[in-house]
């Protein structure tokens, strides 16, 4: 089953929950590249960009695109996943 944008958002937020990290922590780039992206289809990779941009617009993460994107949790994001 192909992931939709909402599922990708949940994957990102769940990774932060799993890591039990505080604000300003970053999802390991190696996890994104070697584990997560390798399981996504081309369409899902396009949705990933839209999903993280929406999370960033909502203030839950900070996202720096690139060959190895950086995804950081904000205080607002921390509050959402922990409280």
C-alpha positions as CSV (number, residue, x, y, z in Angstrom):
1,X,0.0,0.0,0.0
2,X,1.4,3.4,-1.0
3,X,1.8,5.9,1.7
4,X,-0.1,9.2,1.6
5,X,1.1,12.5,2.9
6,X,-0.6,12.1,6.3
7,X,1.1,8.7,6.8
8,X,4.5,10.2,5.9
9,X,3.9,13.0,8.5
10,X,3.1,10.4,11.1
11,X,6.3,8.5,10.2
12,X,8.4,11.6,10.8
13,X,6.7,12.5,14.1
14,X,6.8,8.8,15.2
15,X,10.5,8.7,14.6
16,X,10.9,11.6,17.0
17,X,8.8,9.8,19.5
18,X,10.9,6.7,19.1
19,X,14.1,8.6,19.6
20,X,12.6,10.3,22.7
21,X,14.6,13.4,21.9
22,X,14.1,16.9,23.1
23,X,13.6,20.0,21.1
24,X,16.1,20.9,18.4
25,X,17.1,17.3,18.0
26,X,17.6,16.1,14.4
27,X,16.5,12.8,12.8
28,X,19.6,11.0,11.8
29,X,20.4,11.7,8.1
30,X,21.6,8.1,7.8
31,X,18.1,6.8,8.9
32,X,16.5,9.0,6.3
33,X,18.9,8.0,3.5
34,X,19.5,4.3,4.3
35,X,16.3,3.2,5.9
36,X,13.4,5.5,5.2
37,X,14.0,6.8,1.6
38,X,14.9,3.3,0.4
39,X,11.4,2.1,1.2
40,X,9.6,4.9,-0.5
41,X,8.4,4.9,-4.1
42,X,9.1,7.8,-6.4
43,X,5.6,9.2,-5.7
44,X,6.1,8.8,-2.0
45,X,9.4,10.7,-2.2
46,X,7.6,13.6,-3.8
47,X,4.9,13.5,-1.0
48,X,7.7,13.4,1.6
49,X,8.8,16.9,0.5
50,X,5.2,18.2,0.7
51,X,4.7,16.5,4.1
52,X,7.8,17.9,5.7
53,X,7.0,21.4,4.3
54,X,3.6,21.3,5.8
55,X,5.0,20.2,9.2
56,X,7.4,23.1,8.9
57,X,4.7,25.5,8.0
58,X,2.8,24.4,11.1
59,X,5.9,25.0,13.2
60,X,6.3,21.4,14.3
61,X,9.7,20.9,12.6
62,X,12.5,22.8,10.9
63,X,13.3,21.4,7.5
64,X,16.4,22.0,5.4
65,X,16.1,20.3,2.0
66,X,19.1,18.8,0.2
67,X,20.7,15.6,-0.9
68,X,20.6,14.6,2.8
69,X,17.7,16.7,4.3
70,X,17.8,17.9,7.8
71,X,14.7,17.5,10.0
72,X,14.7,19.1,13.4
73,X,11.9,19.0,16.0
74,X,10.7,22.4,17.4
75,X,9.3,23.1,20.8
76,X,5.8,23.1,19.3
77,X,6.5,19.7,17.8
78,X,7.9,18.4,21.0
79,X,4.7,19.5,22.8
80,X,2.6,17.7,20.2
81,X,4.4,14.4,20.4
82,X,5.0,14.3,24.2
83,X,1.9,15.9,25.7
